[in-house]
């Protein structure tokens, strides 16, 4: 399905959300952010969807951030609403109970780094570059820093944000932004293989796991352990847990509820 600047494709059990504005280096505008949010919400309620892939069209750019030619989206919301369009998208992305995979097909800059950071996993073409150039325009990566600070060490984040320097895909992997890099021609196969791995997992386990990981981020050790104690007790009572244990005992492949069994 194509809606102007956003392509939505279901490939097997994964939905691919493709920012289709290569002439603008896949920059985001208000419409793209609203449609991304809507697509994430719809996929969350669709049992046939086991993972989501966020990417850009072409090979030059994953996402270059906000489309400044139309005014920076989400910066000037006025006083009528306490949230921005990017903030609303970020909340939708964080609340999706299914794995989000970033397919970094090219340069990932500014708000594109926010898209990357909001995903659970990220694979990139080895020619991709990464950076936070906002300070060159008199701005600062305020919102994207909320998620990037959880991925990379403070020294690396400050260097990126304060200098506006670009880094290579290899460096991005080394500092924790990426899971892996590969030649452009191997990127789709790697993403599809990862989505197949995710589809083989228990949907209930992944949903509960994402909820728990998000909840425990800011807890101290004792609070996180108490929370995890309660969560494992609940998880063991789910239909998928019963099926998984039965399949293990019977030496067969599990049949998850989402698969229709």
C-alpha positions in Angstrom: 0.0 0.0 0.0 1.3 3.4 -0.9 0.3 6.7 0.7 2.4 9.5 -0.8 5.6 9.5 1.2 5.1 6.3 3.1 5.0 2.8 1.8 3.5 0.1 3.9 4.3 -3.5 2.8 3.6 -6.8 4.5 6.4 -9.2 3.8 5.5 -12.5 5.4 4.9 -11.9 9.1 6.7 -8.5 9.1 5.4 -5.1 8.1 7.8 -2.8 6.4 7.3 1.0 6.9 9.3 2.7 4.2 9.8 6.5 4.1 9.5 7.1 0.4 11.0 10.5 -0.1 14.5 9.8 -1.6 14.5 13.2 -3.3 14.4 14.8 0.2 16.8 12.2 1.7 13.7 10.6 3.3 13.2 13.6 5.6 10.1 13.5 7.8 7.2 15.9 7.7 4.1 16.1 9.8 2.2 13.8 7.5 4.9 11.1 7.6 5.1 11.2 11.4 1.3 10.9 11.7 1.1 8.0 9.3 4.0 6.2 11.0 2.2 6.5 14.3 -1.0 5.2 12.8 0.7 2.3 11.1 2.4 1.3 14.4 -0.9 1.4 16.2 -2.7 -0.7 13.6 0.1 -3.3 13.5 0.0 -3.6 17.2 -3.5 -5.0 17.0 -2.9 -7.3 14.1 -2.0 -10.9 15.2 -0.5 -11.7 11.7 2.2 -9.1 12.3 5.1 -10.4 14.3 7.7 -7.6 13.6 8.0 -4.2 12.1 10.8 -2.8 9.9 11.4 0.9 9.6 13.5 2.0 6.7 13.9 4.5 3.9 13.7 4.3 0.1 16.8 4.1 -2.0 20.4 3.6 -0.8 21.5 7.2 0.0 19.6 7.9 3.1 17.7 6.1 5.9 16.3 9.4 7.2 17.9 12.8 7.3 15.6 14.1 10.1 13.0 16.8 9.8 12.1 18.3 6.4 13.3 21.8 7.0 12.0 23.0 3.6 8.5 23.0 5.0 9.4 24.3 8.5 10.7 21.9 11.1 7.9 19.4 12.1 7.2 19.2 15.7 9.2 22.3 16.8 6.5 24.9 16.7 3.4 23.2 18.0 2.2 26.3 19.9 0.6 26.2 23.3 -2.5 24.3 22.4 -0.9 20.8 22.9 1.8 19.7 25.3 3.2 17.2 22.9 4.9 17.4 19.5 4.3 15.2 16.4 7.7 13.5 16.8 6.9 13.0 20.5 3.6 11.4 19.7 5.3 9.1 17.2 8.0 8.2 19.8 5.3 7.3 22.3 3.6 5.1 19.7 6.9 3.4 18.9 7.7 2.7 22.5 4.3 1.3 23.2 4.3 -1.2 20.3 4.3 -4.6 21.9 6.1 -6.2 18.9 9.8 -5.9 17.9 10.9 -2.9 15.8 13.8 -3.4 13.5 15.7 -0.5 11.9 17.0 -1.2 8.4 19.6 1.5 7.9 20.0 1.7 4.1 22.0 5.0 4.1 22.8 8.1 6.0 21.0 8.4 9.4 21.0 12.0 10.7 19.3 14.1 13.3 15.7 12.9 13.7 16.7 9.7 11.8 18.9 8.9 14.8 15.7 9.1 16.9 14.0 6.6 14.6 17.0 4.3 15.0 17.2 4.6 18.7 13.5 3.9 19.2 13.9 0.5 17.4 14.7 -2.7 19.4 17.4 -3.8 16.9 19.2 -2.2 14.0 21.1 -3.5 10.9 22.9 -1.2 8.6 24.6 -1.1 5.2 28.3 -0.6 5.6 28.2 2.7 3.6 25.8 4.4 6.0 26.9 7.4 8.1 25.5 8.7 11.3 25.4 12.1 12.9 23.6 14.8 14.9 24.2 18.0 13.0 21.5 20.1 14.7 23.9 22.5 16.4 25.1 23.7 13.0 21.6 25.1 12.5 21.3 26.7 15.9 19.3 23.8 17.3 20.1 20.7 19.4 19.0 17.1 19.3 16.7 17.4 22.3 14.2 14.7 21.7 16.5 12.1 20.1 18.8 12.4 23.1 16.0 10.9 25.3 16.6 7.6 23.6 20.2 7.8 22.5 21.4 8.3 26.0 20.1 4.8 26.8 22.1 3.3 23.9 25.5 4.9 24.0 27.9 6.1 26.6 27.7 9.8 27.6 31.1 10.6 26.1 30.0 9.3 22.7 26.6 11.1 22.8 28.1 14.4 23.8 30.7 14.1 21.1 28.1 13.5 18.4 25.7 16.2 19.7 28.3 18.9 20.5 30.5 18.6 17.4 28.0 17.6 14.7 30.6 15.1 13.4 29.6 12.2 11.2 30.7 8.7 12.1 30.9 5.5 10.0 28.7 2.4 10.3 31.6 0.5 11.9 32.0 3.2 14.5 28.2 3.3 15.1 28.3 -0.4 15.7 31.2 -0.1 18.1 29.5 2.5 20.3 26.3 0.5 20.5 24.0 2.1 17.9 23.8 -1.0 15.7 23.6 -4.8 16.0 25.5 -5.5 12.8 26.6 -4.0 9.4 26.9 -5.7 6.0 27.3 -4.8 2.3 24.2 -3.1 0.8 23.4 -6.2 -1.3 23.2 -8.4 1.9 21.0 -6.0 3.9 17.6 -7.2 2.9 18.5 -10.9 3.4 19.8 -10.1 6.9 16.7 -8.1 7.9 14.4 -10.9 6.6 16.4 -13.5 8.4 16.1 -11.5 11.6 12.3 -11.1 11.1 12.0 -14.9 10.6 13.8 -15.4 13.9 11.4 -13.1 15.6 8.4 -14.8 14.1 9.5 -18.1 15.5 9.4 -16.7 19.1 6.4 -16.7 21.3 4.4 -13.5 20.6 3.2 -13.4 24.2 6.8 -13.7 25.5 8.0 -10.9 23.3 5.2 -8.6 24.3 5.7 -9.3 28.0 9.4 -9.0 27.6 9.3 -5.6 25.9 7.0 -4.3 28.6 9.3 -5.6 31.3 12.5 -4.2 29.7 10.8 -0.8 29.3 9.5 -0.8 32.9 12.8 -1.8 34.5 15.0 0.8 32.7 14.9 3.3 35.5 14.4 0.9 38.5 17.1 0.2 41.0 18.3 -3.3 41.5 15.9 -4.3 44.2 12.9 -2.7 42.5 13.8 -4.3 39.2 14.3 -7.8 40.8 11.0 -7.6 42.6 9.2 -6.6 39.4 10.9 -9.4 37.5 9.9 -11.9 40.1 6.3 -11.0 39.6 6.5 -10.9 35.9 8.1 -14.4 35.5 5.3 -15.8 37.7 2.7 -14.2 35.4 4.5 -15.2 32.2 4.6 -18.9 33.3 0.8 -18.9 33.3 0.3 -17.7 29.8 -1.0 -20.0 27.0 2.3 -19.6 25.1 4.3 -20.7 28.1 2.2 -23.8 28.5 2.5 -24.6 24.8 6.3 -23.9 24.8 6.9 -26.2 27.7 4.7 -28.9 26.2 6.5 -28.6 22.9 9.8 -28.9 24.6 8.7 -32.0 26.5 7.2 -33.5 23.3 10.3 -32.6 21.2 8.2 -30.7 18.6 7.9 -27.2 17.3 5.6 -25.0 19.4 2.3 -23.8 17.9 1.7 -20.3 19.3 -1.8 -18.9 19.7 -1.0 -16.2 17.1 -0.4 -18.9 14.6 -4.0 -19.9 14.9 -3.6 -23.1 17.0 
